[in-house]
Each structure stands twice: as structure tokens, then as C-alpha cells.
Amino acid sequence: MIEQWIAANFSPELAKQVVELFVDLLNAFGETFLMVSISTLFAIVGGLPLGFLLHVTSRKLFWNNRLANVTGNFLVNVLRSIPFVILLVLLLPLTQWVLGTTIGPTAAAVPLSVAAIAFYARLVESSLCEVDPGVVEAAEAFGTSPLRIIATVLFPEALPGFLRGLTVTLISLIGYSAMAGIVGGGGIGDLAIRFGYYRYQTNVMVVTVVVLVVLVQLVQSLGDRLASRADKKDI
Amino acid sequence: MIQLENIRVDFAVRGQSVLAVDDVSLAIERGEVFGIVGASGAGKSTLLRVINLLERPTAGRVRVAGEDITDLRGGELRRARQKIGMIFQHFNLMQNRTVYDNAAYALRVAGKSKAEIARRVPEILRLVGLEDKAQAYPAQLSGGQKQRVGIARAVANHPEVLLCDEPTSALDLETSAAILDLLKEINARLGITIVLISHEMAVIKKICTRVAVMEGGHVVEQGEAYDIFATPQHPFTRQLVEHTLNLELPPHLVDDRQGTILKVLFLGDKAEEGVLSTASIRHGVAVNILHGKIEYIGHRAVGLLVVLLTDSPDAPAGLPFPLRLQAALSYIGSQASHVEVLHD
């Protein structure tokens, strides 16, 4: 319908272009969504426990374990210091081993997940450091077990920070996913690079960038809203 | 109720060992309000944390309610801690939980049933005067109200001991007084033994029955609050008491004096005016009261007067002033509990 309207009022070529772009955009959006969802899921499932591990094994807390702490920190730092483009290539054998292929959005989700786990673990740890140590001390004074302190003190007190961190992670992952094109992962960012940069179709690039901006804004405001709802520190 | 025997606590601070508590022994009786007073860094906070083993002593034994808890670990230690409540200078409430959930915390940790928690929490919130704030969050409360939540949380599970870590230091004067009254009421009504640390003698004076004074990791003096306050022995205690009494004279009174300035201490039921007026009449000296204070600790009074003795124009002829002054001084000295000549 829109195609006909554009064809009638402007030109049939433009109409064809718009429809093609729309189909491409929809595909790319689906791919981005898939990659980012998988890696966000892994960020939560892997990054959250790793962040807790980094925190509770540090010197100040109840499970003081230097070996686990140093190992965890080292691993996170190494993963965080490798530029994502390189990590993408570096982890190709892992992707091959896990999925049996290295091509497509699911394959790109493997290095994205690894990066996301390390990234989110660091944010989780820093949120946990923000929790007032006095509250943990109070819980200890009332005879609370370490696991219970994690579940009933650290988690709820740091939850707003976790949500803010998850927002930051999600947005970074959308950015990272643009590089997924290198292994044929597709996605919106990849679309912008392929059409806008390699084929000089500036209008496609502009449209995709606009879509990305809108997407990031949405994610950020949703994250902010969830975090401030969970946060009762200043009401 | 609580016996601390030869407690020693060493800290490792940047590779160096710091002795925070050095060979301290205390015996705290059931039902009393025991104060530990000292400057910051004296080790009182560490000593308090030894009682529930938040701080493990390097040496010494800790006994609470007859049980030696020094070597308890894991679940056994946690069960012992559930019988020891604690409140904190900065309240240490969970910010993202309501007043109700904060107050219920110790009960949940102790594994109480839902029904029991639902019955106990409103009861304990009523005791601390916050029954209408159950659904509020700590950020919506004033400092005094936050400490009341802290107290509710600490006493909800019927502890035998309540440890108070500078409970009023973050509060203004009026709120402090109200919180101390509440602690006193809890001590009297529930029979909970209270151990309270503070750097302020005024706090100790208000609610403690007995006091230990700490300096540099040692207990330098301990005894009945009244005695510590009335007749402090150790220089540090004296300094603390004097600071509380604040009997400082304006400099011009001291510089322009025409006689002797005395500090006179009366304890208990001594009739202050009687002694001074008798001295005045009998020995022909004029008595000017420059400063004075009567403090009540428990129900007993400590009277402190700063007086100026000068030659009286109505003095009978005969003895010269210095001799009459001498006689007056020795008379007051024999009647009052303690006399100190501040300025000749």
C-alpha cells in the first residue's frame, strides 16, 4: 500500500528501494534481537554469579578466598582488555566446538556472550561494593548465614545497580553486535556498515542509525525506570 | 551474663600489627546497663564486637549467658548470635526494605513461622512507637525513627543481650535523649542486658548503671556510674567528667578575683547551702557562688559548686583574713566530699 503510494507520488524505483530497505531492516532487527537476547541472558546467568564471586571472595567479606578472587579478576580483566573484534575471531574455535558452525547470528552470540559475562560481572561487582558494609555487618550480627546474606541483603540492596548495569550491558551489546557482520552474524549495525559504508547508500545508513538511536533510547529509559522503581534510597 | 576474660585483639593494618584491645576483663551482670566509654580509637567498638564475635579475639574467652562462645563457628555461632541483639551508630537498615521487613529480619533469620512474625512485628513496632510507619522505607524516616527501627529489629527475637554501638552519636540532642529513654524502658520492661559504648559521658550518665573507661586498648577504670562520675580516679576519666560538667569560668572572673576560688563537691544528701553558710557565718568570710551544677545519676545527686571566698566586711574584729580563710577551708573540707582550690 505504501509502495503504491510512493510509486504514484514519487517514482517506482524509490518505492522498490523503500520496500527492500524495510525488509532488510526487519531481518537485521530480528538478527540483532536474537544476538543481543542470547548474550544478555548469558550476562545474567554467568555475569551475575561471577560478579558475586568476585565480591564475596574479596578481603572485606565473609568468603575471603584469595585464589578464587585473583583468578576471577584476572579472567575478567583479560576478557575485558581484548577488543571485541579480536575476541570475535579469537573465539571462532570455541564457537565451532559449541555450535558446529561459525556463521550466523547464533554463532556471533557466542563471543558476544563471553564479552557480556565479563562486562556485566564487573558491573555487578561494583554495584555490590556500593552496598553499605554496615548492613552486611548487621545481618552477620543477627546470625545470618553467608548464602542468606547474599540472597536477602546483597541482592535486594544492589538490585537497582544490577538493573542499571544490565542497561549499560545491553546497550554495549547492541554496539558490539555491529561487528558481528565479520562472522556473518548480521544485525542492524552490520546493515548500516554494508549498505551505508561499503555501498555508499547514505540514506540506508541514516535510517539504520536512526533506528539504533531510537532503540538505545528505549532500552535506556526502560532500564532507568526499572532501576528507580527498585531503588528506595531516595524517596 | 557476659564474661570477658583477658581479651586481646590484634589487627593487621598494612602488614603492621595493631593492638586494639589489650588484656581486658569485664563481668557484666544480668539486667544491667553497662557502659563502655572512651575516645575514638580506644578500642571500645572492637571490644563490643568481641561479645558477638564479629571481631574474633586473638586471646581470651567470651562467655555469654553461661556459655563459652569463643570457639563457636558456623551454625552454632549463628544460633548464639540470634540471642544477642545489636544496634549501630548509622542504623545499618536495609534501604530497599520497608520498616516492617527490617524489623522482621532477625525473626526470619531465626526461622520463625509466618504467623509468629505477623504477630510479633506489629507488637515490637508499637513498643518503639512506629506502628504507623510499617510500610515506609528507611529513606522516609528521620534519624531517630531509623534508630527505633534498628532497636525493633534488634529486640524482636527476644535477645538476652542488646549491644549498642554509639547508638546516639548520629542524632541530635533531643532525639538522643528519646532514644536513650527507649533503651532504658526496654531494659526495665523486657529485662534485656544492655552493653552500650559511647564517647560521651553524658550518654553514660543518663542510662548506665556501671561503666568501664577505656583508653589505648585498656580498661583504666570501672565501677558504678555514680562513683565514676562523682569521684573519677584516672586522669583520663577526670578529663571526661570535667568535659561533661563544663564548669569553666569566664577569664575575667579568675583574673579579677579578690580571694580564693574553690571547687566543692557534694555527694548524696549533703546540704550544700548549709555547709557554705555555716562557714561564712562562723569564720567571717563571704561566699560567692560563681558556678554550680547538680547532676542526678540514677536517683543520686552529685553537686558541684565553684565558689569565691573573700573577706567579709561584716567580719568580727580579731583574726586576720588569711587565718579565717584557712579555718573556713578546713571546715568546708571536713563537711564536703571533696574540695579543690582552683585559684589562690
HADDOCK unambig.tbl for C-alpha pairs under 7 A between the chains (distance, minus, plus):
assign (segid A and resid 134 and name CA) (segid B and resid 92 and name CA) 5.25 0.50 0.50
assign (segid A and resid 135 and name CA) (segid B and resid 92 and name CA) 4.58 0.50 0.50
assign (segid A and resid 135 and name CA) (segid B and resid 93 and name CA) 6.00 0.50 0.50
assign (segid A and resid 135 and name CA) (segid B and resid 94 and name CA) 6.32 0.50 0.50
assign (segid A and resid 138 and name CA) (segid B and resid 92 and name CA) 6.43 0.50 0.50
assign (segid A and resid 141 and name CA) (segid B and resid 52 and name CA) 6.90 0.50 0.50
assign (segid A and resid 141 and name CA) (segid B and resid 54 and name CA) 6.79 0.50 0.50
assign (segid A and resid 141 and name CA) (segid B and resid 81 and name CA) 6.15 0.50 0.50
assign (segid A and resid 141 and name CA) (segid B and resid 86 and name CA) 6.80 0.50 0.50
assign (segid A and resid 142 and name CA) (segid B and resid 81 and name CA) 5.71 0.50 0.50
assign (segid A and resid 142 and name CA) (segid B and resid 82 and name CA) 5.20 0.50 0.50
assign (segid A and resid 142 and name CA) (segid B and resid 85 and name CA) 6.72 0.50 0.50
assign (segid A and resid 142 and name CA) (segid B and resid 106 and name CA) 5.83 0.50 0.50
assign (segid A and resid 143 and name CA) (segid B and resid 78 and name CA) 3.95 0.50 0.50
assign (segid A and resid 143 and name CA) (segid B and resid 79 and name CA) 6.21 0.50 0.50
assign (segid A and resid 143 and name CA) (segid B and resid 81 and name CA) 5.00 0.50 0.50
assign (segid A and resid 143 and name CA) (segid B and resid 82 and name CA) 5.28 0.50 0.50
assign (segid A and resid 144 and name CA) (segid B and resid 78 and name CA) 6.50 0.50 0.50
assign (segid A and resid 144 and name CA) (segid B and resid 109 and name CA) 5.90 0.50 0.50
assign (segid A and resid 156 and name CA) (segid B and resid 96 and name CA) 6.67 0.50 0.50
assign (segid A and resid 157 and name CA) (segid B and resid 94 and name CA) 6.81 0.50 0.50
assign (segid A and resid 157 and name CA) (segid B and resid 95 and name CA) 6.74 0.50 0.50
assign (segid A and resid 157 and name CA) (segid B and resid 96 and name CA) 5.84 0.50 0.50
assign (segid A and resid 231 and name CA) (segid B and resid 96 and name CA) 6.34 0.50 0.50
assign (segid A and resid 232 and name CA) (segid B and resid 95 and name CA) 6.17 0.50 0.50
assign (segid A and resid 232 and name CA) (segid B and resid 96 and name CA) 5.07 0.50 0.50
assign (segid A and resid 232 and name CA) (segid B and resid 137 and name CA) 6.72 0.50 0.50
assign (segid A and resid 232 and name CA) (segid B and resid 139 and name CA) 6.97 0.50 0.50
assign (segid A and resid 233 and name CA) (segid B and resid 95 and name CA) 5.63 0.50 0.50
assign (segid A and resid 233 and name CA) (segid B and resid 96 and name CA) 6.72 0.50 0.50
assign (segid A and resid 233 and name CA) (segid B and resid 139 and name CA) 5.64 0.50 0.50
assign (segid A and resid 234 and name CA) (segid B and resid 139 and name CA) 5.83 0.50 0.50
assign (segid A and resid 235 and name CA) (segid B and resid 139 and name CA) 6.30 0.50 0.50
assign (segid A and resid 235 and name CA) (segid B and resid 140 and name CA) 6.49 0.50 0.50
